Each structure stands twice: as C-alpha cells, then as structure tokens.
Amino acid sequence: MKYLVTGASGFIGSRVVEMLNGQGHIVIGVDNNNDYYDVNLKISRLERINNELFSFVNMDFSNEESVELLFKEHNFNRVIHLGAQAGVRYSIENPMAYADSNLIGHLNILEACRNHKIEHLVYASSSSVYGLNEKTPFETSDSVDHPVSLYAATKKSNELMSHSYSHLYGIPTTGLRFFTVYGPWGRPDMAPFIFTKKILDGETIDINNNGDMWRDFTYIDDIVEGVVRIADVIPIRNDDWKVETGTPATSSAPYAVYNIGHGSPINLMEFILEIENALGIEAKKHFREMQPGDVYKTYADTQDLFEATGYKPQVGIKEGVQKFVEWYKEFYNK
C-alpha cells in the first residue's frame, strides 16, 4: 500500500516509516523540519531511513493548498498523522504555534482524507488529555474534559474534530494517546534526553515535585509496533452504539481512540537511577516543586489496544534505558 506519514523526520514518525518500508509499503513522508529542537537530529533520522520505498517532502501541513496538492499527486491508501507541535511547557510559552500545527494542520489532513477517500486515518493524540484525572490507570472511558496545558487541549480537540469527520463523512479514524515515549533517536526536549545530557556534562538535573512523580515510560519499538498494527484495524460503524451506554473511545461512526503505553508506571527517581547505572555516573540533583502543565502520574490501561492488535509492550525500563544511553553516547561521541 501507499502511506502518508506526517512528522516523518520526528522521533516516532521516522521509526514508523522504517517499519512500514520493512513490510514493503511505499511511504511518502512529510515534515517541515522546524527548529523547535536540533534540525540536524531530524536530518540524521531521515538519512537513516533513506531507501527506494521512501520519499520525503519538506512542507508545512498547516498550509491547506500544499496538503491538497500532495493528496492529488499521490493516491494514498492510508494516512498516519504524527506531525504536530509537541511539548507541554513550550505550549505555555508559544501558544500560537499549537493553533497552526495542531488545529489547522489537523483540519487540513481531515479535509484531504475526506476529499480523497482515505481508507484509514491514524493520528497522534496524547496521554496529556487526561489532565486533572487522578484515578489510575487512565482508561479511554474516562472523562478528558480538564486539560492542564494548551498542548493537551489541542490533542483533545483533534479527537473531537476526527469524530465529527467520521460521523459526517464516514472516514475511519483512530486516535492514539501516547504515553511518555523514549528510546534511541528520541526528542531532546524530553526528560530521558535532558537527564542523560546533563549528567554526562556534569550539570545538575532538575527533578520536579521532589521526585514524587510517576510516568508510564514506553519504549519506542513497542510504540511503533502498536501504531503499525492498529493501522490494519479499521473502525467500522456501529448503529447500536449510544452515547448513554457507550464509551467515549468508540462511536456509531467509524471512530476509535486507544491508549498506547507500557501499562506499568515507573517512579521518576527509579528512572533516573537506571540512567545513572547505564552511564556509571551519579547525577547532581536539584529538587523543585511541581511545574505548570505537569501531572503527578500517568498510567495507561492498554487492554483495548491489546484486544485489537494482539500486542503487548516487550521492553522493560532497564533494557530500554540502556539502549537509549548507548545510542546517545555513540551519536554524540560521548
């Protein structure tokens, strides 16, 4: 088949392209390679996945005309929309960037899928939509109406927009709520990368909420396996579904939302200890209070995804951190 993958030079997107190409699919990748973080890292990811089944287009999918021309040129079967402006804290500093990429950009993708009869749109949501929820594990049947960052609000908006298109036009859409993805080729703005860099450079790491935080760290290979498998699970209409009795993660329309995480939260201090062990260096630590936009705990209930795909995450925290640290030291010659 022919896939469109947005965010193709990103952490998850580049690895999804790699797996799809490995299965023999043709992939057109799109990204604008903005400078939110190191562009050289993005280019290196693209160089790594360069092959005859992959073509890259540098474009901004918040440009409606560019998106429509791309869909006209290529007869896509499926779309995996992973491109977005990421980052919880950056959304506090630069909110307009999220309107352009995460709202207008997502709408442009939906419109193009409608106009060109795409058989399945899979898109990135986020565990951040759970916001003020305290009950764990987080289930897709939970209310997600109280986000604590604009980033989270845009991701919830993506789910709502997708549902409206599934309902109005019959476009099968699947949203994936990602839980703290880490691993080789990861993003420099995320904790594993920040901690590893600072520890190696002899700098002090900031530890929020005095270390009393929990995250459902999920290794990149497990995430990508879930993304690619769910692309084959196309939602269908269910005329028996009712708002009063159904879960928000399903619908009478061909619409679905899944958690995609490891399903076993790790205390932040335990995660830091694994990085210290992998590096053989004890970190200099600065404990501080909870930061704006942060949540205390993330914990994914992934039973629905397992039932849909037959896959459960395989990589534990010790193995995953070791692989990340080995990649980091090799990539940056540390």
C-alpha positions as CSV (number, residue, x, y, z in Angstrom):
1,M,0.0,0.0,0.0
2,K,0.9,3.6,-0.1
3,Y,1.1,5.5,3.2
4,L,1.4,9.2,4.0
5,V,3.3,9.7,7.3
6,T,3.4,13.2,8.7
7,G,6.1,14.1,11.1
8,A,8.4,11.7,9.2
9,S,11.6,13.2,10.5
10,G,10.3,13.1,14.0
11,F,11.1,10.6,16.8
12,I,8.1,8.3,16.3
13,G,7.4,9.2,12.6
14,S,10.8,8.2,11.3
15,R,10.6,4.8,13.1
16,V,7.1,4.2,11.7
17,V,8.4,4.9,8.2
18,E,11.2,2.4,8.8
19,M,8.8,-0.4,9.9
20,L,6.3,0.3,7.0
21,N,9.1,0.2,4.5
22,G,10.3,-3.0,6.0
23,Q,6.9,-4.5,5.4
24,G,7.2,-3.5,1.7
25,H,4.8,-0.4,1.8
26,I,5.5,2.7,-0.1
27,V,5.7,5.8,2.2
28,I,5.6,9.5,1.4
29,G,6.9,11.3,4.5
30,V,6.1,15.0,5.3
31,D,7.7,17.3,7.8
32,N,8.7,21.0,7.9
33,N,11.9,20.3,9.9
34,N,11.3,23.3,12.1
35,D,13.8,24.4,14.7
36,Y,11.8,23.6,17.8
37,Y,14.7,21.3,18.5
38,D,18.0,20.3,16.7
39,V,17.3,20.1,13.0
40,N,20.5,18.1,12.5
41,L,18.9,15.3,14.5
42,K,15.9,15.3,12.3
43,I,18.0,15.2,9.2
44,S,20.0,12.3,10.6
45,R,16.8,10.4,11.2
46,L,15.8,10.9,7.6
47,E,19.3,9.8,6.3
48,R,18.9,6.7,8.4
49,I,15.7,5.6,6.7
50,N,16.6,6.6,3.2
51,N,15.6,3.8,0.8
52,E,13.8,3.3,-2.5
53,L,10.3,2.9,-0.9
54,F,10.5,6.2,0.9
55,S,10.2,9.7,-0.5
56,F,10.4,12.9,1.7
57,V,8.5,16.1,1.1
58,N,9.5,19.2,3.1
59,M,6.3,21.1,3.7
60,D,4.1,22.6,6.3
61,F,0.8,20.7,6.6
62,S,-0.8,23.8,8.1
63,N,-0.8,25.1,4.5
64,E,-4.1,23.9,3.1
65,E,-3.1,24.3,-0.6
66,S,0.1,22.3,-0.1
67,V,-1.8,19.4,1.6
68,E,-4.4,19.3,-1.1
69,L,-1.8,19.2,-3.9
70,L,0.1,16.4,-2.1
71,F,-3.0,14.2,-1.9
72,K,-3.8,14.9,-5.5
73,E,-0.3,13.9,-6.6
74,H,-0.3,10.6,-4.6
75,N,-3.1,8.1,-4.4
76,F,-2.7,7.3,-0.7
77,N,-4.4,4.3,0.9
78,R,-3.8,5.3,4.5
79,V,-2.6,8.2,6.5
80,I,-0.6,8.1,9.7
81,H,-0.7,11.7,11.0
82,L,2.1,12.1,13.7
83,G,3.2,15.6,12.8
84,A,2.4,18.2,15.4
85,Q,3.9,20.9,17.6
86,A,4.9,18.9,20.6
87,G,5.8,19.9,24.2
88,V,3.7,20.8,27.2
89,R,5.9,23.6,28.5
90,Y,6.5,25.2,25.1
91,S,2.7,25.5,24.7
92,I,2.8,27.8,27.7
93,E,5.5,30.0,26.1
94,N,4.3,29.9,22.5
95,P,0.6,29.0,22.2
96,M,0.1,30.2,18.6
97,A,2.4,27.6,17.2
98,Y,0.0,25.0,18.5
99,A,-3.0,26.6,16.8
100,D,-1.3,26.5,13.5
101,S,0.1,23.0,13.6
102,N,-2.2,21.0,15.9
103,L,-5.6,22.6,15.0
104,I,-5.4,24.0,11.4
105,G,-2.9,21.3,10.4
106,H,-5.1,18.5,11.7
107,L,-8.1,20.0,10.0
108,N,-6.2,20.2,6.7
109,I,-5.4,16.5,7.0
110,L,-9.0,15.6,7.7
111,E,-10.3,17.6,4.8
112,A,-7.8,15.9,2.4
113,C,-8.8,12.5,3.8
114,R,-12.4,13.4,3.1
115,N,-11.7,14.7,-0.4
116,H,-9.6,11.7,-1.4
117,K,-11.5,8.8,0.3
118,I,-8.6,7.6,2.5
119,E,-9.4,4.2,3.9
120,H,-8.0,4.9,7.4
121,L,-6.6,7.9,9.2
122,V,-4.5,7.1,12.3
123,Y,-3.4,10.2,14.3
124,A,-1.4,11.1,17.4
125,S,-3.3,12.1,20.5
126,S,-1.6,12.2,23.9
127,S,-1.8,10.9,27.4
128,S,-1.8,14.6,28.4
129,V,-5.6,14.8,27.6
130,Y,-6.2,13.1,30.9
131,G,-5.3,16.4,32.6
132,L,-6.6,16.6,36.2
133,N,-7.7,13.0,36.3
134,E,-6.4,11.2,39.4
135,K,-8.0,7.8,39.0
136,T,-5.5,5.3,37.6
137,P,-4.9,3.5,35.4
138,F,-6.2,6.0,32.8
139,E,-8.9,4.4,30.7
140,T,-10.3,5.7,27.4
141,S,-13.8,5.5,29.0
142,D,-12.7,8.3,31.4
143,S,-13.7,12.0,31.0
144,V,-10.9,14.1,29.5
145,D,-12.5,17.5,29.8
146,H,-10.0,19.1,32.1
147,P,-6.6,19.5,30.4
148,V,-3.8,21.4,32.2
149,S,-1.9,22.6,29.2
150,L,-2.8,24.1,25.8
151,Y,-1.0,21.2,24.2
152,A,-3.3,18.8,25.8
153,A,-6.3,20.9,24.8
154,T,-5.3,20.7,21.2
155,K,-4.9,17.0,21.3
156,K,-8.4,16.6,22.8
157,S,-9.6,18.9,20.0
158,N,-8.0,16.6,17.4
159,E,-10.1,13.7,18.8
160,L,-13.3,15.8,18.6
161,M,-12.5,17.0,15.1
162,S,-11.8,13.5,13.9
163,H,-15.1,12.2,15.4
164,S,-17.1,14.9,13.5
165,Y,-15.5,13.8,10.2
166,S,-16.0,10.1,11.0
167,H,-19.7,10.9,11.7
168,L,-20.3,13.3,8.8
169,Y,-18.3,11.6,6.0
170,G,-17.7,8.0,7.2
171,I,-13.9,8.5,7.4
172,P,-12.4,5.7,9.6
173,T,-10.3,7.5,12.2
174,T,-8.2,6.1,15.1
175,G,-6.6,8.3,17.7
176,L,-3.6,7.0,19.8
177,R,-2.9,8.5,23.2
178,F,0.9,8.1,23.5
179,F,2.4,7.7,27.0
180,T,5.9,9.0,27.6
181,V,7.8,7.6,24.6
182,Y,11.6,7.2,25.0
183,G,14.5,5.4,23.3
184,P,17.2,5.9,20.6
185,W,16.7,8.9,18.3
186,G,14.4,10.5,20.9
187,R,13.5,14.1,21.4
188,P,16.0,16.5,23.1
189,D,13.2,18.3,25.0
190,M,12.1,15.1,26.9
191,A,13.3,14.0,30.3
192,P,15.5,11.0,29.3
193,F,17.4,13.1,26.8
194,I,17.8,16.1,29.2
195,F,18.9,14.0,32.1
196,T,21.4,12.0,30.1
197,K,23.0,15.1,28.5
198,K,23.3,17.0,31.8
199,I,24.7,14.0,33.7
200,L,27.3,13.4,31.1
201,D,28.2,17.1,31.0
202,G,28.5,17.3,34.8
203,E,25.5,19.6,35.1
204,T,22.7,19.5,37.7
205,I,19.4,17.9,36.8
206,D,16.1,19.5,37.9
207,I,13.7,17.0,39.5
208,N,10.1,18.1,39.6
209,N,7.8,17.6,42.6
210,N,10.8,16.5,44.6
211,G,10.9,13.3,42.6
212,D,7.5,12.2,43.6
213,M,6.2,11.6,40.1
214,W,5.3,8.6,38.0
215,R,5.4,8.1,34.3
216,D,4.3,5.2,32.1
217,F,7.6,5.2,30.1
218,T,7.1,3.3,26.8
219,Y,9.9,2.2,24.6
220,I,9.9,3.4,21.0
221,D,9.9,-0.1,19.4
222,D,6.7,-1.0,21.4
223,I,5.0,2.2,20.3
224,V,5.8,1.7,16.7
225,E,4.6,-1.9,16.7
226,G,1.3,-0.6,18.1
227,V,1.0,2.2,15.6
228,V,1.6,0.0,12.6
229,R,-0.6,-2.9,13.8
230,I,-3.5,-0.5,14.6
231,A,-3.4,0.8,11.0
232,D,-4.8,-2.6,10.0
233,V,-7.6,-2.4,12.5
234,I,-10.1,-0.1,10.6
235,P,-13.0,1.1,12.7
236,I,-16.5,0.4,11.4
237,R,-19.9,1.8,12.0
238,N,-21.9,0.5,15.0
239,D,-25.5,1.6,14.7
240,D,-26.3,0.0,18.1
241,W,-23.9,2.4,19.9
242,K,-25.5,5.1,22.1
243,V,-23.9,8.0,24.0
244,E,-25.7,7.0,27.1
245,T,-24.3,3.5,27.2
246,G,-21.2,3.6,25.0
247,T,-17.6,4.5,25.8
248,P,-16.2,7.9,24.5
249,A,-13.5,5.9,22.8
250,T,-16.0,4.4,20.3
251,S,-19.0,5.6,18.4
252,S,-21.8,4.8,16.0
253,A,-19.3,6.4,13.5
254,P,-16.2,4.5,12.3
255,Y,-14.1,6.1,15.1
256,A,-11.8,4.8,17.8
257,V,-9.4,6.0,20.5
258,Y,-6.8,3.9,22.2
259,N,-4.2,4.3,24.9
260,I,-0.7,3.3,23.7
261,G,1.7,2.8,26.6
262,H,3.6,0.2,28.6
263,G,0.9,-0.1,31.3
264,S,3.3,0.0,34.2
265,P,4.3,3.4,35.6
266,I,7.8,4.0,36.9
267,N,8.7,6.4,39.7
268,L,10.9,9.3,38.3
269,M,13.7,8.5,40.8
270,E,13.8,4.9,39.7
271,F,14.1,6.1,36.1
272,I,16.9,8.4,36.9
273,L,18.7,5.6,38.8
274,E,18.5,3.5,35.6
275,I,20.2,6.3,33.6
276,E,22.8,6.7,36.3
277,N,23.5,3.0,36.3
278,A,23.8,2.9,32.5
279,L,26.1,5.9,32.5
280,G,28.1,4.8,35.5
281,I,27.7,8.4,36.9
282,E,25.7,9.7,39.8
283,A,23.7,12.7,38.9
284,K,23.8,16.1,40.6
285,K,20.2,16.7,41.7
286,H,18.2,19.8,42.3
287,F,14.7,19.0,43.7
288,R,12.0,21.5,43.0
289,E,8.2,21.9,43.1
290,M,5.7,20.7,40.5
291,Q,5.9,22.8,37.3
292,P,3.0,24.3,35.4
293,G,1.3,21.9,33.0
294,D,2.8,18.8,34.8
295,V,0.7,16.0,36.1
296,Y,1.6,13.7,39.0
297,K,1.1,10.3,37.4
298,T,0.4,8.8,34.0
299,Y,-0.6,5.1,33.8
300,A,-2.2,3.6,30.7
301,D,-4.9,0.9,30.6
302,T,-4.0,-0.7,27.3
303,Q,-6.4,-3.7,27.3
304,D,-8.4,-2.4,24.4
305,L,-5.3,-2.0,22.3
306,F,-4.1,-5.5,23.2
307,E,-7.5,-6.9,22.2
308,A,-7.4,-5.0,18.9
309,T,-3.8,-5.8,17.9
310,G,-2.8,-8.8,20.0
311,Y,0.4,-7.0,21.0
312,K,1.7,-6.0,24.5
313,P,4.9,-4.0,25.1
314,Q,8.0,-6.1,25.4
315,V,10.8,-3.8,26.5
316,G,11.3,-3.1,30.2
317,I,12.8,0.1,31.7
318,K,16.3,-1.3,32.3
319,E,16.7,-2.6,28.8
320,G,15.2,0.5,27.2
321,V,17.3,3.0,29.1
322,Q,20.5,1.0,28.4
323,K,19.7,1.1,24.6
324,F,18.9,4.8,24.8
325,V,22.2,5.6,26.6
326,E,24.2,3.5,24.2
327,W,22.7,5.3,21.2
328,Y,23.2,8.8,22.8
329,K,26.9,8.2,23.6
330,E,27.5,6.9,20.1
331,F,25.5,9.6,18.3
332,Y,27.1,12.4,20.2
333,N,30.6,10.8,20.6
334,K,30.4,10.9,24.4
